[in-house]
Amino acid sequence: MKILIADDEPLARARLAALLHDCVAVEVVGEAGNGLETLQAAAALAPDLVLLDIRMPDMDGLEVARHLSALEKPPAIIFCTAYDEHALAAFEAHAIDYLLKPIRLERLQAALERARRFSATQTSAAAPAVVAGITRTHICARVRGNLVLVPVVDIDYLLAEDKYVLVRHRHGEVLIEEALKNMEDEFIERFVRIHRNCLVARDRMAGMTRASDGRIFVQVIGQETSLEVSRRNLPGLRKLVRTL
């Protein structure tokens, strides 16, 4: 079983590696010190299992788990943490087990056995795990086979196109396969719906203009594209604009 160790503390990674040395039929294929490194390593190394810390820089382990579950072949996840208050959220994120530090060899071996059974019975990728009360800080997309993370605060608007959503951000754009309605529910405080196929970041709206045919468009800061507002969404949007 190929294992990736993800923890922001080098000593914690070293201790896990030492414990795994005493376990049978396992191979540590890589280590990562933060959320982004974990996702990149998982995509490159295709581990069977990730031993994942929860409190890490740039992106916590719960959000990392959600992105991992969206991979074509998602690894099993065992959380390894010094805190017990995240246990419920961890299992909502489809974790195989939840180990409290300092981790004992016997407890780790039992968790590894559970992971082996999971790997043996898993036949398809799980749906991305949505954990109650956990809102993503990044959107994860695949671009030419590589994982790209876009900070949510950098997104200007989200535009549904067929089965994809175009994520237009301050440095370019990516396509993701997510439902626009789900993203609206998750990021309700940041985005406002202006059309059945479009959400715009509240703090990126520059104003509204009326075309000669009477249609209303939203202007987005830093973007040349104007986004049409539907009649259904116009009253609520006008009310919002007056408060900005």
N, C-alpha and C positions, 0 to 999 in steps of 0.2 A: 504494500500500500504506500503510495507516494504522498508525502505530507509537506505542507507549507506552514511554517511558523510565523505568525504575525503578532508582534508586540513591540511597543515603542521603547521598551527597556532592554538593552543588550544583555544584561544579566539574566533577565527572565527568559529571553530566547535561549541563552546558553544552558540554563537549567532544564528547560524543556528538551533541548537537543540531547542533553546527558541522560535524561530519563528515557527518551526514545531509544537510545543506544542499548538499553537493557530490555527492549521489547522485540518480539520476534516478527519477522516478515514486514518490517517497515523501513522506509527510506526517506530521509529529510532531503527534499529536492530544492529547497530555497527558504529564505527568510525575508521578512519585510518589517519596516519600522513605522509605517503609517498606512492610512487607508488607501491612498493612491498607489503606493508601492505594492500593497496587497493585491489590488485588482489587476495591476499590470503583470505581477508575477503569476497570478492564477491563470490569466489569459495565455501567458507564454509557456508555463510549465505544466498546465493541466493536472494539478494534483487531485488525488482522490479525496483528500481531507485537508481542511484548514483549521489549525489550532489558533483561535482568534481572540485577541484581547478586546475588551469593550471600549475602554477609555484610551483613545489614540488621537494624535494631532490630525488636523484638517478634516477628518471624517471619522465618526465613532464606529465601533464594530457592528452595531446594529444596522447602520446604513450600509456598511460594506457587505454585510450578509444579504441585504436586499439586492444589491447589484450583482453579487455572486450568483444568486438564485436565478438571474436572468441569462446567465451564460448558456451556451449550447449544451454543454455537459457540466452542470453545476456540481461542485464538490460538496461532500458532507461537511458540516461545520460543528466544531466543538468550541464553545466559548471557555476561555481561561481568564479569570478575573479575580481581583481581590475584593470585589463588592458583590453582595448577594441581592441587592435591590432590583437588579435587572433580570432576574431569573424568568419571570413571566414573559417579558418582552422577548427574551432570547428564544423561548420555545415558540412564541408567535412567529418568530423569524425562521422557523423550521430547523432549529438547532437539534443536533443529535444528543448533545449532553451539555452540561454546565458545570465546570470544575472551578472550585474556589482555591485560590492560592493561599498557602503553599500547597502545591499539588503532590499527592502521594502516588508512588508508582502503581500500587494496587488499583487505585481509583482511575488512573490514566489507562491502565490495561483494560479495565472493564469498559471504559468509554470507547477505546479502540475496537473492541469486539463488537460493540453496538454499531460503530461506523462500518465495519466489515459487512455486517448483516444488511445495513442500509444500502451499501454499494452493490451487494449481490441481488437485491430485489428491485433496485431502481431501474425503471425501463424508459423513462422519459424525463425531460427537464421539468422541474417544478415551476409553477407560476411565480413571478416575483412576489416575495413576501411583503405584505403590507402590515406594519406593526402599529397598533393603536397608539396614538399620541406621538409617533415618530414621523417627522417631516424631513424629507431629504434636503440636503444642502447642495447637492450636485445632481445633474442629469447625466446618465451614462449612455453613450452611443458607440456604435462600431463603425469605424471609418477605415476602409481598405484593410480590414482584418485586425485593426488595432482598436483598443478601448480609448475613448476620448471622454474626459469628464468636463462638463460645463457647469460652473457655479451658477446656482439659481439666480443670484443677485446680478449676474451679467446678462440675463436673458431679457430681450426687448419684447418679443411676442412669440406665441405658439400658434401655428397655422396648420389645420388638418388638411391633408392632401391624400385622397384615397385611403389606404390602410396605414399611412404614415402620418407623423406629425413633424412639421418643419420647425426646428428650434432656431430662431434667429437671435443671435447674441452679439455682443459688442465686437467680437473678433471674427465673425463669420457665421456659418450655419451648419447644422447637422440634421439628419433624419433619424427618428426613433419610432419604434412600434409600440405606442401606448395609446390608450383611449383619452381623448381630450377631456371628456367629462371627469375621468378619474384624476387627471392633473388639476382640473379646476377645483375639485373637492379637496385635494391635498394642499394646494397653494392658494386657498381662497383669500388669504390676507394680502397676497402679493399681486395676483392677476385679476383682471375684470373681463368678463365676456362682452364682446362688442358685436359678435355674429355667431351663428351656430357653429362656424368652423374656425373661430379665432378668439384667443385670449391675449390681452395686452398688459404688460407690467404697468401698474398704476403710476409709479414714479418715472416712467419713460414716456408718458403721454405729453406732447407739446401743445395740444389743442385740437379743435375740430374745425373743419371747413365744409362748405356746401358747394357742390358742383352745380353747373348750369342746369342739369336735369333734376335738381332737387335732392340728389343723394348726399348723405353725410359721410365724411371720411375722418378718421383719426390720423393725426400727424405724430410720428414717433421720433423722439430725440435721436439724432445721428443717423436716421434712416431716410432714404429718398422715397421709399414705398409708402403710399397712403393706403390705409386699411378701411374697407367699407364697414359702416355701422348698419345693422339691420333695424327695421322699424320696431321690432319687438324689444330690442335692447336699448334703443335711443333714449326713452324717458329716464331709465335708471342711470345711464351714462351721463346725461346732462346734469342730473342731480349730483353725481359723483364729482364731475368737473368743477362744479361751483364750490366744492369743499376743498379742492386741492390748492 
